[in-house]
Amino acid sequence: MSIKSLYRRVVGFVVDRFRARDRRGPGTRAGHGVVETDRRPPQERHARGGGTAFLMEPDIKEGKGGLRDVQGIFWMAKAWYAVERLDSLVNMGVMTARELKQLRAARNFLWRCRTGLHLAAGRAMDRMGFEQQADLATRFGYTDQPGQYAVDVFMKQYFRHAGRISRITHLMEMHFEEQLHPKRFVRRKAIGDGLVLEGDRVGLRDTRVFEENPLRLLRIFHVAQVDHRHLSSQALRLAREQVTLLTPRLRNSAEASALFLQILRSPRNVAWALREMNVTGVLGRFIPDFRRIVGQGRS
């Protein structure tokens, strides 16, 4: 029996157990218990591993943006929604098709790296040190590029996948937090320009806010920056999905430059705002030179 077949049988068994215990649909007692239990360990793992997906010698399995994060989110989603196939999460609106495609591609890339490490070392090994990085780059056929060694080309691709895992799993963790501990009486207060306050988070009036005025992709971070408010899960997801609205013409406009300078000149939370912009891809889209160095190693 192949590993894939075994995995499907185990998942099917667990899902059947959940359904047998409580068939009332999403958010049942069984799913609630699994999600509540599984959402805590990642925070502890990430703290031990440095709290970033961009460590120079990453742990492919346990580190932030690693395989354990993908596995945990997939299990929580299957337990909460009692589904057998992850594609069902897209149909239910829990995850976008793009996010699922990126998660699967990232998981497959990390599986390949981990398998390569095990075969090269002849034993279980999950931390990819500098020596192993160079070895895997050679084994996988990477070659030197202008201004970059082969190992740096390989690691840039690794960090791109790990970063996507980190961003998407963060969105899913926010989603489950909202499902587990819903705020029954959250007041939505309009604060202008299509933005609203949802409790202590900055959200959107509706899903057309960024399409109506792409400059709001910058403005929302400045608004959040002022009082150190986080963006709602909907706002984060839409910012990632619609980041291409920041066209070259808009980037070069005086209004866009003025908004970005407001963020940089703010007396507080500048680093925090730039990190949030980076997580959503807005910073790299607004400054293409920054996007090119994200995940860049030693070259």
C-alpha positions as CSV (number, residue, x, y, z in Angstrom):
1,M,0.0,0.0,0.0
2,S,1.4,3.4,-1.0
3,I,1.8,6.2,1.6
4,K,-0.8,8.3,-0.2
5,S,-3.4,5.4,0.0
6,L,-2.6,4.9,3.7
7,Y,-3.0,8.6,4.4
8,R,-6.4,8.7,2.7
9,R,-7.6,5.6,4.7
10,V,-6.5,7.2,8.0
11,V,-8.1,10.5,7.2
12,G,-11.3,8.7,6.1
13,F,-11.3,6.7,9.4
14,V,-11.0,9.9,11.5
15,V,-13.6,11.8,9.6
16,D,-16.0,8.8,10.0
17,R,-15.4,8.8,13.7
18,F,-16.2,12.5,13.9
19,R,-19.4,12.1,11.9
20,A,-20.5,9.1,14.0
21,R,-20.0,11.1,17.2
22,D,-21.9,14.2,16.1
23,R,-23.6,14.7,12.7
24,R,-24.9,18.2,13.2
25,G,-22.5,19.8,10.7
26,P,-19.5,22.2,11.0
27,G,-18.3,23.1,14.4
28,T,-19.5,19.9,16.2
29,R,-18.3,18.9,19.6
30,A,-15.7,16.5,18.1
31,G,-14.3,19.1,15.7
32,H,-14.4,21.7,18.4
33,G,-12.2,19.6,20.6
34,V,-9.7,18.8,17.9
35,V,-9.3,22.4,16.8
36,E,-9.1,23.8,20.4
37,T,-6.3,21.3,21.2
38,D,-4.4,21.5,17.9
39,R,-4.2,25.3,17.6
40,R,-2.0,25.8,20.7
41,P,1.2,23.7,19.9
42,P,2.2,25.7,16.7
43,Q,2.7,28.9,18.8
44,E,5.0,27.0,21.1
45,R,6.9,25.4,18.2
46,H,7.3,28.7,16.4
47,A,8.6,30.4,19.6
48,R,11.3,27.6,20.0
49,G,12.2,27.9,16.4
50,G,12.8,31.7,16.3
51,G,9.3,32.8,15.3
52,T,10.0,33.3,11.6
53,A,9.8,31.2,8.4
54,F,13.0,32.8,7.2
55,L,15.7,31.2,9.4
56,M,19.0,30.7,7.5
57,E,19.1,27.0,8.6
58,P,15.4,26.1,8.7
59,D,13.6,23.2,10.3
60,I,11.5,21.8,7.4
61,K,9.2,19.9,9.7
62,E,8.7,21.8,12.9
63,G,9.7,25.4,12.0
64,K,7.3,28.2,11.1
65,G,6.1,27.7,7.5
66,G,7.0,24.0,7.8
67,L,5.3,20.7,7.1
68,R,3.8,20.5,10.6
69,D,1.9,23.8,10.0
70,V,0.3,22.5,6.8
71,Q,-0.6,19.2,8.4
72,G,-2.1,20.9,11.4
73,I,-4.3,23.3,9.4
74,F,-5.5,20.5,7.1
75,W,-6.4,18.3,10.1
76,M,-8.2,21.1,11.9
77,A,-10.2,22.0,8.7
78,K,-11.2,18.4,8.1
79,A,-12.2,17.9,11.7
80,W,-14.2,21.2,12.0
81,Y,-16.0,20.9,8.7
82,A,-16.2,17.0,8.6
83,V,-14.9,16.8,5.0
84,E,-12.8,14.2,3.3
85,R,-11.4,16.3,0.5
86,L,-9.7,19.6,0.9
87,D,-11.3,20.9,-2.3
88,S,-14.6,21.0,-0.3
89,L,-13.1,23.8,1.7
90,V,-12.9,25.9,-1.4
91,N,-16.6,25.1,-2.3
92,M,-17.6,26.1,1.3
93,G,-15.7,29.5,1.0
94,V,-13.3,28.6,3.9
95,M,-10.2,28.8,1.6
96,T,-9.7,30.2,-1.9
97,A,-8.7,28.0,-4.8
98,R,-5.5,30.0,-5.1
99,E,-4.6,29.4,-1.4
100,L,-5.2,25.7,-1.6
101,K,-3.1,25.4,-4.8
102,Q,-0.3,27.3,-3.1
103,L,-0.5,25.2,0.1
104,R,-0.3,22.0,-1.9
105,A,2.6,23.2,-4.1
106,A,4.5,24.3,-1.0
107,R,3.8,21.1,0.9
108,N,5.0,19.0,-2.1
109,F,8.2,21.1,-2.4
110,L,9.0,20.7,1.3
111,W,8.2,17.0,1.1
112,R,10.8,16.8,-1.6
113,C,13.4,18.7,0.4
114,R,12.8,16.5,3.5
115,T,13.0,13.3,1.5
116,G,16.3,14.6,0.0
117,L,17.7,15.3,3.4
118,H,16.8,11.8,4.7
119,L,18.3,10.1,1.7
120,A,21.5,12.1,1.8
121,A,22.0,11.7,5.5
122,G,20.8,8.1,5.7
123,R,18.7,9.0,8.7
124,A,15.9,11.2,9.9
125,M,16.9,14.8,9.5
126,D,14.8,17.9,9.4
127,R,17.1,20.9,9.9
128,M,18.6,22.1,6.6
129,G,22.0,23.4,7.4
130,F,24.3,25.3,5.0
131,E,26.0,22.1,3.9
132,Q,22.7,20.3,3.3
133,Q,21.4,23.3,1.3
134,A,24.3,23.2,-1.1
135,D,24.0,19.4,-1.5
136,L,20.3,19.6,-2.2
137,A,20.7,22.4,-4.7
138,T,23.1,20.2,-6.6
139,R,21.0,17.1,-6.3
140,F,17.9,19.0,-7.6
141,G,19.7,20.4,-10.6
142,Y,19.9,24.1,-9.6
143,T,22.6,26.1,-11.4
144,D,24.3,29.4,-10.8
145,Q,22.5,32.4,-12.2
146,P,23.8,36.0,-12.8
147,G,24.5,37.4,-9.4
148,Q,23.3,34.3,-7.6
149,Y,24.8,30.9,-6.6
150,A,22.8,27.8,-7.3
151,V,22.2,27.3,-3.5
152,D,20.7,30.8,-3.2
153,V,18.4,30.2,-6.1
154,F,17.2,27.0,-4.4
155,M,16.8,28.6,-1.0
156,K,14.9,31.6,-2.4
157,Q,12.4,29.1,-3.8
158,Y,12.3,27.3,-0.4
159,F,11.6,30.6,1.5
160,R,8.9,31.6,-1.1
161,H,7.0,28.3,-0.3
162,A,7.6,28.6,3.5
163,G,6.4,32.2,3.5
164,R,3.2,31.2,1.7
165,I,2.6,28.4,4.2
166,S,3.1,30.9,7.1
167,R,0.8,33.5,5.6
168,I,-2.0,31.1,4.7
169,T,-2.0,29.1,7.9
170,H,-2.1,32.4,9.8
171,L,-5.3,33.3,8.0
172,M,-6.7,29.9,8.8
173,E,-5.8,30.2,12.4
174,M,-7.6,33.6,12.6
175,H,-10.6,31.9,11.0
176,F,-10.7,29.1,13.6
177,E,-10.2,31.6,16.4
178,E,-13.3,33.5,15.1
179,Q,-15.2,30.2,14.9
180,L,-14.2,29.0,18.3
181,H,-14.7,32.2,20.1
182,P,-17.2,34.3,18.1
183,K,-17.9,37.8,19.3
184,R,-21.6,37.9,19.5
185,F,-22.0,41.7,19.6
186,V,-19.2,43.2,17.5
187,R,-20.1,46.7,16.5
188,R,-19.2,47.7,13.0
189,K,-18.4,51.4,12.8
190,A,-17.7,53.1,9.5
191,I,-14.5,55.1,9.6
192,G,-14.6,56.4,6.0
193,D,-13.1,55.4,2.7
194,G,-14.7,52.0,2.7
195,L,-13.1,51.0,6.0
196,V,-14.8,49.9,9.2
197,L,-13.8,49.0,12.7
198,E,-14.9,45.5,13.8
199,G,-14.2,45.5,17.5
200,D,-10.4,45.9,17.7
201,R,-9.8,45.1,14.0
202,V,-9.8,47.2,10.8
203,G,-12.1,45.6,8.3
204,L,-13.8,46.4,5.0
205,R,-17.3,47.7,4.2
206,D,-17.6,45.0,1.5
207,T,-15.5,42.9,-0.9
208,R,-15.4,45.7,-3.5
209,V,-13.5,48.2,-1.4
210,F,-10.1,47.7,-3.0
211,E,-11.5,47.3,-6.5
212,E,-13.2,50.7,-6.2
213,N,-10.0,52.4,-5.1
214,P,-6.7,50.4,-5.1
215,L,-5.0,53.1,-3.1
216,R,-7.0,51.7,-0.1
217,L,-4.5,48.8,-0.2
218,L,-2.0,51.3,1.3
219,R,-4.4,53.4,3.3
220,I,-5.7,50.5,5.4
221,F,-2.3,49.9,6.8
222,H,-1.8,53.5,7.8
223,V,-5.2,53.5,9.5
224,A,-4.3,50.3,11.4
225,Q,-0.9,51.7,12.2
226,V,-2.3,54.7,14.1
227,D,-3.8,52.7,16.9
228,H,-1.9,49.4,16.3
229,R,-5.0,47.5,15.2
230,H,-4.8,44.3,13.3
231,L,-6.6,43.7,10.0
232,S,-9.6,41.4,10.0
233,S,-9.2,38.0,8.3
234,Q,-11.4,39.2,5.4
235,A,-9.2,42.3,4.9
236,L,-6.0,40.3,5.0
237,R,-7.3,37.7,2.5
238,L,-8.6,40.3,0.1
239,A,-5.4,42.3,0.3
240,R,-3.4,39.2,-0.7
241,E,-5.9,38.3,-3.4
242,Q,-6.1,41.7,-5.0
243,V,-2.6,43.0,-4.5
244,T,-2.2,43.1,-8.3
245,L,-4.4,46.1,-8.3
246,L,-1.3,48.1,-7.4
247,T,-0.3,48.7,-11.0
248,P,2.9,50.5,-12.1
249,R,0.9,53.6,-13.0
250,L,-0.7,53.7,-9.5
251,R,2.6,53.0,-7.8
252,N,4.2,56.0,-9.5
253,S,1.3,58.3,-8.6
254,A,1.9,61.2,-6.2
255,E,-1.0,60.1,-4.0
256,A,0.4,56.6,-3.5
257,S,3.8,58.0,-2.7
258,A,2.3,60.4,-0.2
259,L,0.4,57.5,1.5
260,F,3.5,55.4,1.8
261,L,5.5,58.4,3.2
262,Q,2.8,58.8,5.9
263,I,3.4,55.2,6.9
264,L,7.2,55.7,7.1
265,R,6.9,59.1,8.9
266,S,4.5,57.9,11.5
267,P,5.8,58.3,15.1
268,R,4.7,54.8,16.0
269,N,4.3,51.2,14.7
270,V,6.4,51.7,11.5
271,A,8.1,48.4,11.6
272,W,4.9,46.6,12.5
273,A,3.0,48.2,9.6
274,L,5.8,47.3,7.1
275,R,5.8,43.7,8.4
276,E,2.0,43.5,7.8
277,M,2.4,44.9,4.3
278,N,5.1,42.4,3.6
279,V,2.9,39.5,4.8
280,T,0.1,40.4,2.4
281,G,2.5,41.0,-0.5
282,V,1.5,44.7,-0.6
283,L,5.0,45.9,0.2
284,G,6.7,43.8,-2.5
285,R,4.1,44.9,-5.0
286,F,4.5,48.6,-4.2
287,I,8.3,48.3,-4.2
288,P,9.3,45.7,-6.8
289,D,13.0,45.9,-5.7
290,F,12.0,44.7,-2.3
291,R,10.0,41.8,-3.7
292,R,13.1,40.6,-5.5
293,I,15.2,40.4,-2.3
294,V,12.6,38.6,-0.2
295,G,14.1,35.3,0.7
296,Q,17.4,36.3,-0.6
297,G,20.3,34.5,1.2
298,R,24.0,35.0,1.0
299,S,24.6,36.3,-2.5
